[in-house]
């Protein structure tokens, strides 16, 4: 399925993250690989937490690398 032509996907702010979801999971659930596996509910509920965890991890890695003397931020 071309998610760039699907009205449901085109209106979704998560399209650049998911591209219509996982085709493998769609196949397991419906037997077809050409459908949409929408995870919008999950992303609505979890995205902020995922981003916050990522920021905290990057801060810790930055601090660990800084303890060696030089300033280095790898993003």
N, C-alpha and C positions, 0 to 999 in steps of 0.2 A: 504494500500500500504506500502510495506517495503521500506522506503526511503534510507536505506543503500544499496539497490540493484538498485536504480534509477540513471542512469548516470548523469542526470541533477543535481540531489541533491549531488551526490558524489563529483562533481567538485565545489560545492558552499562553500565559506568560512563561510557562515551563518548556515550551517546545524546543528552545535551544539546548535545554538540558537532557531531555528524554527522547526526542525525535520519534514520538509515538509509542514509546515503551519497548519492552523486550519481546521480540518475535518468538523466542523459545517459549516463554511463559504463555503467550497467546496460543501457540500450538498445543501446549499441554492442556490449557483450559477449554479450547474450542475445537481443536483438531485442524484449524486453519492458521496459516502463517501470515495472511495478508490483512488482518484486522488491527485495530488499535488496542493497545494494552495500557489504558489510561491510569496513571498513578497520581493524578492531581490531588486527590484527598490526602494521600500520604505526604506529598511534597508540601501541601498547605500546612500540615500538622508538624512536619519534621525539619523542613529546610532551615528555619532559623536556628534550631539546635545544632544541626550539622555544621552550619557556617560558624557558629560560636565555638564549637569544639575545634574546628580547623584553625581558627584564629588563636585559640589558647595553645594548641600544639605548636604553631609557628612561633609564638612568643617564647615558649619553653626552649625550642630548638635554637632560637636566636640568642637567648640568654646563655645556653650551654656553649655555643660557639664563641660568644663574647668573653667567656671566662678564660679562654685561651690567650687573650690579650688584644687581638685585632677585632675590628668591627666588621662583621660580615652578615648580611641578611640575604638569604636565598629564598626567593618566592617563585 
